[in-house]
Every structure is written in structure tokens, then in C-alpha cells.
Amino acid sequence: MDAKLDLYTWPTPNGHKIHIMLEECGLAYNVVPIDIGAGDQFKPEFLKISPNNKMPALVDRAGPAGRTISLFESGAILLYLAEKTGKFMAHDPRGRYATLCWVMFQMGGIGPMFGQCNHFRKYAPEPIPYAIDRYTNEVGRLLGVLDRRLNKRKFLMDDYSIADMACFPWVRLHENMGQDIGKFPNVKRWLEAIEARPAVQKALQVLSERRRTGPMDDRTREMLFGAAQYQRR
């Protein structure tokens, strides 16, 4: 049977969010690789789906009223899939909005700050101590927020939800961010619980063979950190 969901993705934290949701829901989907190091995100056909030249993006050819719908931004995709399936999102208004608060916490805090921390610690052409300290400290602060939330709580909400799926792929990279996860015991327990889920283990393997290792060449660096400026002209 032909899968009606086309996922444009790459094995990054934002991609893994959607891999996890689709696997947890048991939905069939087609993987369309968007090699961000090769510049696939700037191709005109992809920009029609994701105008901000970011992956992941999703096309559902069996969307509302049976019509095709396309989505970009991982948080929006998580919300769409939760509403489509009725899974991993509280149905009562208070629980729903609390879940969305933690999804937005990831979108506005964990994602950007962890991303900048990783960039300045790993990819910047030269070390910038102020930037490294600034973002490493902010990552630590955000982990502290999570740790307090997870005190006496297995997941971010009463039950496993899209909030956990949004945060987990970034938080699991804590070593890259210069963090000692032992200082955040509740986060450590939460990470281990999610990592043990079979659907998560399967999701993390999506396109794993395509991940680059070793030093970044100039072309890849330009695609990741330089070419976007030309898209604004």
C-alpha cells in the first residue's frame, strides 16, 4: 500500500523529532532525503514546500477532507500529526495547552540555544570564548529547567507526548554542549526512558547511514552556514 505521507528530512535533531512521532504512531511514510550539506534545501522544488529552506517538511496526500497539505517547521508538523492521529497530545484544554507550552519551550529555547552552542563549540572557524561561554551556560540553564520539570514526573506531561519528542533529540546531544548530565539526574532518567522505546530506536536509524563524519569541507560549510544569505536577495 502506498504511503500517503512524504517526509523531507535528514538525520538531525529536528528531523528525528518527526521520525520519532511517525514511528510511535505506526504511520507509513516515504523518506525523501534532503542532504543539507549538499544544498538540497535550496532547490526550487523543496522551497515550494519549505520556504525557509529548512527541513523537515511533510506532505500529506491524504490530508483534511482528503486533500493534500504540506507543512514546514517541526513543531507545526508534530502538532498536525498529533491532531491527525489523536495520539500523544492531551485532549482536555488545560493539558493540550500545557503540552504546547513545552513544545514551544523547545522551539524557542532548546533548539536555538543548543544549535548555537553546538555551532560555536564545534563548527566556528575560530574559537570565540564569549560565544562558547554564553551558549554553554544557557544550555545548562535550560537543562536545569527541564530537570525541575521532571522532578517526580516521568515525562514532561502526565503521559509521553509530542513535548518529549520535541526535546529529546536535542537533549541527547548534551555531551556536544559541554554538559555533565550527571548534574541533571531527572533529565538523565528521562533520556534513558525515551531511548529505551523501540519506536525511538527505530526512528534514530532513519538515514543514519547518510550522516557525515570527519572534518567539514568548504562546500558543506558554505551550504550549512553561508548559502542562506543569498536566498534573501
ABEGO torsion letter per residue (X at the ends): XBBABBBBBBBBAAAAAAAAAAAAAGBBBBBBBBBAAAGAAABAAAAAABAAGBOBBBBBABBBGGBBBBBBEAAAAAAAAAAAAGBGBBABAAAAAAAAAAAAAAAAAAAAAAAAAAAAAAABABBBAAAAAAAAAAAAAAAAAAAAAABGBABABABBBAAAAAAAAAAAAAAAAGBBAAABAAAAAAAAAAAABAAAAAAAABGAAABBBEBBBAAAAAAAAAAAAAAAX
